[in-house]
Amino acid sequence: MGSKALCFFALLLSFSVVALKPALAENEEDPGLVMNFYKDTCPQAEDIITEQVKLLYKRHKNTAFSWLRNIFHDCAVQSCDASLLLDSTRRSLSEKETDRSFGLRNFRYLDTIKEAVERECPGVVSCADILVLSARDGIVSLGGPYIPLKTGRRDGRKSRAEMLEEYLPDHNESMSVVLERFAAIGIDTPGVVALLGAHSVGRTHCVKLVHRLYPEVDSALNPDHVEHMLHKCPDPIPDPKAVQYVRNDRGTPMKLDNNYYRNILDNKGLLIVDHQLATDKRTKPYVKKMAKSQDYFFKEFARAITILSENNPLTGSKGEIRKQCYAANKHH
């Protein structure tokens, strides 16, 4: 009986080892995020994305602002997995359709990039990587630094619309909340100050700033700037669908540069968060340093974008490679 029991135990052990092997192999095959992840499976992938970003930027200059906003709105919310790009379904609301995503647009051009990549390598390159690399190349289009970013992300299958407010700081939040939210994903104070430098490009819809103009003008605003803001935003309750906005930086509106920091030190920041950045004792020293040195701004900006792009990605066998960026794959 003893030898039979021993034999059975040995058999059980051998089954256990066999059962464990695939999981270990799967783990070993997951390199996580690496530079040039597609070098063997789709060597042209990054070149195709870069080329498409350049072409789209030539035709529609505001696409570059969108690429830059996408990386923040996607990667800051739990995982850098292109959940932002999913359309609403009968069961879930799209992140794109929430209040926190107000003003995000140009998603159809990400589909254009995905289609170009799919023609070369069907079913290989994730929408999450396309989102991140289009941001990298969009930053270059705007005169910012080239930031080498790793790839190998896979796509999530569900929207995180219900979590946005928990993860994304709003433009009216206190500086403590803003710093805490970013610290949770590993971005320190100079990194936060640099990331908000993205406000040096693009524009702010009047909906987001009329509370600083009506019923009374915020006394913290530079009076010389108020006149322009009132001209651009004449209605106390603007129509969200109307094209009413103020450029974030009137001097160099299409250029990612450190002019933003000089503006906010001169009380020309449009949003409450811009004003707080220039006045809070935790952030002001970095604002001053970035106002003086574009190199320092770019160095910290590149570091923060890198951390953001690597936030909790799906890799290996997790997630999927979507066929179309706006919909999870159908599993029969």
Summary of the structure (lengths in Angstrom):
residues: 332
radius of gyration: 23.2
end to end distance: 48.6
largest distance: 95.5
contacts: 1040
relative contact order: 0.16
helix: 53%
strand: 4%
